[in-house]
């Protein structure tokens, strides 16, 4: 069994192996500024749940199957034999002693006609092999989140055919003065193929991805990187990494002058737009990106077809 794969392993680009997010990151890492990491394969998920299969089948007939199956998975220990493999994979990816993001990557993500974005769980600021193993298991449990379960029902797919790979990736440390967010290489809201649409906020991009906090919107001309329009929100707080305790992340309140300041400079917005167009060229189809600035460096955290 292949438990882990580095981003640069050719097998990591396979959807059935790495899930939607993982396969896309592995392809992105060939040519784009992707933080280092590794994939815990869908095959590993299969091995983890195989001893639980009879219980899962029984729970499918209960009143609340998704919650019950998720609880079963969360209560099952990760095999001790996996820890050495995780340690070696982290070492090879340059993640030893680094904070990482552990992201669910379902094998049904990004399929034509399906949009599982936000349906499964992500864990930020995870440190150490044991903590990574627990976060991987919790990602497995999130395959059975009730809303994901209902969505598969609506799609008419076999619940037991769904599998979960997991991405373990260097956590990009975005400070409260720095920005992260999402971008679309063409504007899907207005149907404008001449502009890149960017949503940005200070701090970690989870606030933007979650859609629950105010964000800035920038429209950038693809041809020359000039700003076509901008709507700057009042952004009272930012999510940042927490180096203390078990919280891993924390909210900080921004000063009044920063709250209404654009999260991106004109040069940064142009750089995000250029990265969006590069990602589209790399994949051959308009892309929906997650990105982050840390210092002067711009990173691509995820890219999927719009």
N, C-alpha and C positions, 0 to 999 in steps of 0.2 A: 504494500500500500504506500502511495505517495502522500505523506502527511503535509509537507510544506514545499513551496516552490518560491524561489526568488523572482522578483519582477522581470528579470531579464531571461528567465528560462522560457524557451519557446512554448512549452506546454502551458505556461501561465496565461497565454492569450486565448485559451479555449474556454468558451462560456460554460460548458458542462463541467469543467474543472475548477474554474475560478469565480464563477458567478458573473453577473453583469458588471458590477463595479470593479471587481478584481481583473477581469479580462480586459476591460477598457483601460485600467491603469497600466497593466502590463504592456499593452500596445502603445500607450502614451509615453511610457518610460523609454521607448526606443528612440524618441526624437524630441521630447518636450521636458521642461524642468519639473520633474516629478520627485518628491522626497522619497528616500529609500524605504524599502519595506519587503514584506513577503506575504505569500498567500497561504492560509490554512485551507486545504483543498476540500471540495465537496465530497470527495472520497472519504476524508476524515470524518465528516458529518455522518456519512452512511455507517462507518464503523462504530461511531459513538452511539447511534440510535438502534443499531441492529439488536443488541440485547434487550432493548425496550420495546421491540416491535409488537409483541403480543399485547402488552399493556396499552400501547398507543392505539392499536386496533380496537380494543375494548372501550377505551375512552372516547373514540369517535362516535359511539352510540349513546353517550351521556348527554345531559342537558346543556352543559357548557364545555364542549370538547376542547376548544382552543386554550382556555384558561387552565384546564386540568393537564393537558399535554405540556404546556409551558412550565407548569409547576413541577411536573415529573422530571423534565430535562434539567431544570435549575437545581433539583435536589440530587442529581446524579454526579458523582465525582468525576473529574477529568482523569483519565488513566495516568498513573505516575510515569509510565514509559514515554508519554508525550513531552514531558518537561525538558528532557535533554535535547529533543529535536527542536523545540521552541527556542531553547537557549542557543543552539548552534545556528539556527536560522536568523535570530536576532544579531548574533555576532557577525555573520556573513553580510548582513545588510547594514552594518554599522550602527545598530540600535542598542548595543549593550549599555546599560545604565542611562539610557535616554527615555524621556517620556514619549509615549506612542499613542496614536489613535487606533482603536480597534473597531472596525466597521463591518457590519453585515453585508454580505454580497450574495444574494439569492440567485439560483440558477434560472429563475423565471423573470429576473429583472431585465428591463430593456428589450424584451421580446416585442415583435410587431403587435400593436394593439394592446399592450400591457404597460402600465406605469406604476412600478412598485416603489418609486422614490418616496422616502419618508415612512414607509410601512414597517421597516425593521430598525433595529437599534444600533446606535453608535456610542462608544465609550471613549472619552477624551482624557489625556493626561495620565495614562496607565503606565505604571513603572514596575519592572520585575517580572520574572518568568511566571511565578504563581499568579500574580494579578492578571497577566496576559491570558493565562489558561482559563481563569474564571470569567474574564470578559468574553473569550471565545465561546464558552459554554452559554453565557447569557445571550450572545448573538444567536446561537442555535435555538434557544428558547423563543427569541423574538420572531423566528419563522412562524411561530404559532400565536403571534399577537392577534387578538380577536379581529381587528380591522383587516389584517392581511389574510386571515382565514376567510372572512366574508368576501373579500375581493377575489380570492381564488374560486370561491363558490360562484360568484357572478360571472367569472370567465369560463366556468364549466370545466376546470382542470381537476385532475385527481390530486387530492390533498397529499397523499402519500408519495406522489412523484416529486413534490417540491423538495429541494435540497439547499443547504446553506454552506457556502464557502465564507471565509472571513479574511479581510484585509488587515494586516498589522503594519502600520506606516509611521514613520517619524512624525511626531507632533510638531507642526510649525508653530513656534512661539510668537503669537501675534500680540503685541502690547496694546495698551489702551489708546496710544497715540497712533497706532498702525491700523490698517484696514484689511478686511476680507469680505468675500461675498460670492455672488454668482454672476455669470455673464452668458449672453446668448449671441452667437456669431452672426445671427440675423435677428431682427426684431419680431418675435412671434406674436406680440400683442397687436401691433399695427400692420403686420404683414409686410414690413419694409425690409427688403433684402440688401439695401445699401447702407444699413446702419447696424452697429453692435449695440445691444441693450445691456447695461450694467446695473446691478443693484449692489450697494456697498454700505457697510457700517464699520464703526470702530470696533476693534477687538476681534475675537474669533468669529468665523463665518456662520456658526450654528444659529446665531440670532437671525441671520438673513435667510438661511435655508429653512428654518422653522416657520418663517412667515408671521411671527407673532410680535415683532418689534418694528418700529418705524425705520425705514432705510432710505438712503439716497438713491436716486435714479439718474443715470447718465445715458445719453444717446450720442454715440460717436460715429462719425462718418468712416466707413471702411476704406474709402479711397485715400484719404490723407490724414486720418487720425484727429481731425478737428472736432470740437464739441458742438453738436447740433442743438442740444437742449439739456437742461439739468433741473431736477426738482430736489431740493435739499430739505430733508426732514429734520425735525427737532428730535435728537437722539440722546435721551437723558442718561443712558448707561451703556456699558460695554461688558462683554464676557471675556475674561482672561484666564490663563492658566494659574493655578494656585499651587505653589511649591510646598505648602504646609498642610498637614492633616490628611483626611481621607476625601475631602470634597473634590479635589482635582481641578475644578474650575470655580471661579467666583465672579460675581457681578461687582463692578466698580461704577460709582456715579461720576459723571463727567462734569467739568466746570461749565458755567453758563456760556462762556465764549466758544468752547469746543462743541457744545451740543448742536449748535446751528451752523458749524463750520463744515464744508464739504469733506467727506471721508477720504476723498482722493484729490490729489492735485491734477492739473491738466496733463502733466507728463505721466503720472501714474495711470490715469484713465486711458491715455493713448497706449501705454504698455499692456494693459489688460485687453484692450481691443485688438492689438497686434497678436497677443497670445491666442485670443479667440479665433482669429482668422487663420493662424498657424495650425491650431487644432482641427479646424474645419478642413484645411488642405490635407492634413495628415490622415484624417479618417474618410475624406471624400464625401462628407455630408455635414450640414449645419449642426453645430454642437451647443450643448448646455453645459457650462463649465462651473466648477467651484475653484476658487483661487484665493491666495492669501499673500500679503506682503509681510516679510520679516526683515527689518532693516531695509537695505536697498534691494533685496532679492524678492522676486516674484515667483511663486510656486503654483503649479497646477495640481490641485488635490483630487479632481475627478473630471471626467469628460464623458458625456453620453449624447446620443443623438437627440435632437429636439423632437 
